[in-house]
């Protein structure tokens, strides 16, 4: 009980909103609820994280792209997000047509992949995007940096061949471990399986879940400090299963940040294809597989988690006052 009370006291004292105010990192204002104002010291931390990740991207074969913030709702109808996610989007009329602020990057990356002819030699293609995202969270759900309406992710989508799934997913998991080890977090991994509101066919889902489970078994077997993965039933994304990564901070709290997801649905819905080395005997098109990947997740949420984990004591390389 004494240990628990000490943890509660620390959580209050080193809460990210308190540290943010004391160190003049960020604040919120009711003129833009759920959207953070980053002061100069906070912006240094924010930008330092991005520049550090950009250096990692260059070493790991990612290419940064920039995509629009506003799209015609037709994009989200094609992707399936309009049916599942429309109530959580900021929508408005433009010359009689419905447009919206993007809440995620994947449909825009599908448009980019489809814009040019692709060959099997081009794959894997790893698109990274720090674009601004907006989600219309209920005002009562907003909470500091952990639940916001305007945010950025260290978002990436990997377009790959079927025979490249394992190497790409394992590469993502090793990237996650590298990043969180640097900050002293402990990691645990869960396979989140097909939800009730899934898109697509069950055999496709079974194949995707089996691929991710094989990757998890291989990855966890490589690292003595990683426990075998758990199963999180029916908690996958509507378009595919995912690997959810929980981090345990210095106050022994479990927090959700990173995710790796496997998607066979969006390539079908956007009719993505590439020229294979050998054409199928039945003349069918060859579609890529998409690996959705975020290491930090939302930068806002990660900075909240990191602030509390470090208790506001920043390492020298990212300290805003060095």
C-alpha positions in Angstrom: 0.0 0.0 0.0 2.8 2.4 0.8 4.4 1.8 -2.6 1.1 2.4 -4.3 0.5 5.7 -2.5 4.0 6.8 -3.4 3.3 5.9 -7.1 0.1 8.0 -7.0 1.9 10.9 -5.5 4.6 10.7 -8.2 2.0 10.5 -10.9 0.4 13.7 -9.6 3.6 15.5 -9.1 5.2 14.5 -12.5 2.0 14.5 -14.6 2.8 15.8 -18.0 0.4 18.8 -17.7 2.2 19.9 -14.5 5.7 19.5 -16.0 4.5 21.2 -19.2 3.4 24.3 -17.3 6.5 24.4 -15.0 9.0 24.0 -17.8 6.9 26.2 -20.2 6.6 23.5 -22.8 3.0 23.7 -24.0 -0.5 24.8 -23.0 -4.1 24.5 -24.2 -6.7 27.2 -24.8 -10.5 26.9 -25.2 -10.3 28.9 -28.5 -9.0 25.6 -30.0 -10.0 22.7 -27.7 -7.9 19.6 -28.0 -5.2 21.4 -30.0 -1.9 22.0 -28.3 0.1 25.3 -28.3 3.8 24.3 -28.3 5.9 27.0 -26.7 9.6 27.3 -27.9 11.0 24.8 -25.4 8.3 22.3 -26.1 8.7 22.8 -29.9 12.4 21.9 -29.5 11.6 18.6 -27.9 8.9 17.9 -30.5 11.2 18.7 -33.4 14.2 16.9 -31.9 12.1 13.7 -31.8 11.1 14.1 -35.4 14.7 14.9 -36.6 16.0 11.8 -34.7 13.4 9.6 -36.3 14.2 11.1 -39.8 17.8 10.0 -39.3 16.6 6.5 -38.4 14.4 6.5 -41.5 17.4 7.2 -43.8 19.3 4.2 -42.2 16.3 1.9 -42.5 15.2 2.6 -46.0 12.1 4.8 -45.5 11.2 7.7 -47.8 9.4 10.7 -46.5 6.3 12.0 -48.4 3.9 14.9 -47.9 0.2 14.5 -48.5 -2.9 16.9 -48.4 -4.7 17.7 -45.2 -8.1 18.0 -46.9 -9.8 15.3 -49.0 -13.1 14.8 -50.8 -15.2 12.3 -48.7 -15.1 10.0 -51.8 -11.6 9.0 -50.7 -12.9 7.8 -47.3 -15.8 6.0 -49.0 -13.3 4.1 -51.1 -11.2 3.2 -48.1 -14.1 2.2 -45.9 -13.4 4.8 -43.3 -16.6 6.8 -44.1 -18.8 3.9 -43.0 -16.8 3.3 -39.8 -15.3 6.6 -38.9 -17.3 9.5 -40.3 -18.7 10.7 -36.9 -15.1 11.2 -35.7 -14.1 13.4 -38.7 -14.2 17.2 -39.2 -16.4 17.6 -42.3 -17.5 20.6 -44.3 -19.0 21.6 -47.6 -16.9 22.8 -50.5 -18.9 24.0 -53.6 -21.6 21.5 -52.9 -19.3 18.5 -52.1 -18.4 17.0 -48.8 -14.8 17.3 -47.7 -13.0 16.4 -44.5 -9.7 16.9 -42.6 -7.8 13.7 -42.7 -7.8 11.6 -39.5 -5.2 9.2 -40.8 -2.6 8.9 -43.7 -3.2 5.5 -45.2 -5.7 6.4 -47.9 -3.6 9.2 -49.2 -0.6 6.9 -49.4 -2.7 4.5 -51.4 -3.5 7.3 -53.9 0.3 8.0 -54.1 1.2 4.3 -54.7 -1.5 4.1 -57.5 -0.4 7.2 -59.2 2.5 5.4 -61.1 3.1 2.0 -62.5 4.9 -0.2 -60.0 7.0 -3.3 -60.5 8.0 -6.1 -58.1 11.5 -4.6 -58.2 10.1 -1.4 -56.6 8.9 -3.2 -53.5 9.1 -2.8 -50.6 8.2 0.9 -50.7 8.3 2.5 -47.3 6.4 5.8 -47.1 6.9 7.9 -44.0 4.6 10.9 -43.2 4.6 13.4 -40.3 1.5 15.0 -41.7 -1.0 16.8 -39.3 -4.1 14.7 -38.5 -7.4 15.8 -37.0 -10.0 13.7 -35.2 -13.3 15.1 -33.8 -12.9 13.7 -30.3 -15.8 14.4 -27.9 -15.0 17.4 -25.7 -15.5 15.3 -22.5 -12.8 12.8 -23.7 -10.1 15.4 -24.2 -7.2 15.0 -21.7 -3.9 16.9 -22.0 -1.6 15.5 -24.6 -3.0 11.9 -24.4 -6.3 12.7 -26.1 -6.3 15.5 -28.6 -8.0 16.6 -31.8 -4.9 17.8 -33.6 -1.8 15.7 -33.7 1.0 14.2 -35.7 2.2 10.6 -35.9 5.5 9.1 -37.0 3.3 7.3 -39.5 4.6 4.9 -42.2 3.0 2.5 -44.7 5.1 -0.2 -46.3 3.8 -1.6 -49.6 5.4 -5.0 -50.0 5.0 -8.4 -51.7 3.6 -11.5 -49.9 7.1 -13.0 -49.6 8.3 -9.8 -47.9 5.8 -9.6 -45.1 7.9 -11.4 -42.5 11.1 -9.3 -43.1 9.1 -6.0 -43.1 7.1 -6.8 -39.9 10.2 -8.0 -38.1 12.0 -4.9 -39.2 9.2 -2.8 -37.7 9.4 -4.7 -34.4 13.1 -4.3 -34.2 12.7 -0.6 -34.9 10.2 -0.3 -32.0 12.5 -2.1 -29.6 15.5 0.1 -30.6 13.5 3.3 -29.9 12.0 2.2 -26.6 15.2 0.7 -25.3 16.8 4.1 -25.8 14.3 5.6 -23.3 14.4 2.8 -20.8 10.9 1.4 -21.3 9.9 -2.2 -20.9 7.8 -3.7 -23.7 5.1 -6.3 -24.1 3.4 -7.4 -27.3 -0.2 -8.5 -28.1 -1.8 -9.8 -31.3 -5.2 -8.1 -31.8 -7.4 -10.3 -33.9 -10.5 -9.9 -36.2 -13.2 -7.5 -34.7 -16.9 -8.0 -35.2 -17.1 -5.1 -37.6 -14.4 -6.3 -40.0 -14.1 -5.7 -43.7 -13.1 -8.5 -46.1 -13.2 -12.2 -46.2 -12.4 -14.5 -43.2 -9.8 -16.6 -45.1 -7.9 -13.4 -45.8 -8.0 -12.5 -42.1 -6.9 -15.9 -41.1 -3.9 -15.6 -43.4 -3.0 -12.1 -42.1 -3.3 -13.2 -38.4 -1.1 -16.3 -39.0 1.5 -14.1 -40.7 1.7 -11.7 -37.7 1.7 -14.5 -35.2 4.7 -16.1 -36.9 6.5 -12.8 -36.8 5.8 -12.3 -33.1 7.0 -15.8 -32.3 10.3 -15.2 -34.2 10.8 -11.8 -32.6 10.0 -12.7 -29.0 12.3 -15.8 -29.4 15.2 -13.6 -30.4 15.1 -11.4 -27.3 15.5 -12.8 -23.8 14.0 -9.6 -22.3 10.7 -9.9 -24.2 8.0 -12.2 -22.9 6.0 -14.4 -25.3 3.2 -12.4 -26.9 -0.4 -12.4 -25.7 -3.7 -12.6 -27.7 -6.1 -9.6 -27.6 -9.3 -11.1 -29.1 -11.5 -9.0 -31.5 -9.4 -5.8 -31.0 -7.9 -5.5 -34.5 -8.5 -2.6 -36.9 -11.5 -3.1 -39.1 -9.2 -3.6 -42.1 -6.7 -6.0 -40.6 -5.1 -7.6 -37.5 -2.5 -5.7 -35.6 0.3 -6.0 -33.1 -0.2 -3.7 -30.2 2.8 -2.8 -28.1 2.5 -1.8 -24.5 5.2 0.1 -22.7 5.8 0.0 -18.9 7.1 3.3 -17.6 9.2 4.1 -14.5 6.0 4.2 -12.4 5.2 0.7 -13.6 2.1 1.8 -15.6 1.2 0.2 -18.9 0.8 2.6 -21.7 -0.2 2.1 -25.4 1.9 3.9 -28.1 3.3 1.8 -31.0 1.4 -0.4 -33.4 2.1 -2.6 -36.4 -0.8 -3.6 -38.6 -1.2 -5.9 -41.6 -3.7 -4.9 -44.3 -5.0 -6.9 -47.3 -8.2 -4.8 -47.6 -7.0 -1.3 -48.7 -5.0 -2.7 -51.7 -8.2 -4.3 -52.9 -10.5 -1.3 -52.3 -8.1 1.1 -54.1 -7.3 -1.5 -56.8 -3.6 -1.3 -56.1 -1.3 -3.5 -58.2 2.2 -4.1 -59.4 3.8 -6.0 -62.2 5.1 -9.3 -60.9 8.2 -11.1 -62.0 5.9 -13.8 -63.4 2.3 -13.1 -64.4 -0.4 -15.3 -62.8 -1.6 -18.2 -65.0 -5.2 -17.0 -64.7 -4.3 -13.4 -65.6 -5.3 -12.0 -62.3 -3.6 -8.8 -61.0 -1.0 -8.9 -58.3 -1.7 -6.7 -55.3 0.7 -5.5 -52.7 0.2 -5.9 -49.0 0.3 -2.9 -46.7 2.1 -2.8 -43.3 0.8 0.1 -41.2 3.4 1.1 -38.7 3.8 3.8 -36.0 6.7 3.6 -33.6 6.0 6.5 -31.3 2.4 6.7 -32.4 1.0 10.2 -31.8 3.9 12.5 -30.9 1.6 14.3 -28.5 0.8 11.2 -26.6 4.3 9.9 -26.7 5.7 13.1 -25.3 3.1 12.9 -22.5 4.2 9.4 -21.7 7.9 10.2 -21.9 7.5 13.3 -19.8 6.0 11.3 -16.9 8.4 8.4 -17.4 11.4 10.7 -17.2 9.7 12.9 -14.5 10.6 15.9 -16.6 14.4 15.2 -16.5 15.3 15.2 -20.2 18.4 13.4 -21.6 21.1 15.7 -22.7 20.6 15.0 -26.5 16.9 16.2 -26.4 16.9 18.7 -23.5 15.4 22.0 -24.7 17.7 24.1 -22.6 21.1 22.6 -23.7 
